[in-house]
């Protein structure tokens, strides 16, 4: 009888473990990818930056920026694609800006840019 109870307990534990692995997350938690999507949702915190170059032909902007929190990215200078090329008409090299960026299709795209106040 004791070995039957032990076997039943082990079977229950294995079934619970398999279920947890199949869902990929403990009950009541959100998968990491979902948390990242939420962080990059509209209203994500804007990052500070300075425009280094505007390239309207390639629809890209070079920004020297501070930390981009929703992407867990430290400050650096890098080239970004822009979601809407019309954004490039609002800025020029040397402008201090605030912007929002997110990952889309394997690239990091500036989705909003505004002159810093």
Secondary structure, DSSP 8 states (H G I E B T S, - for coil): -HHHHHHHHHHHHHHHHHHHHHHSS-TT---HHHHHHHHTSTT---EEEEEEEEETTTTEEEEEE--BGGGTB-SEEEEEEES-GGGGGG--TT-EEEEEEEEETTEEEEEEEEE--
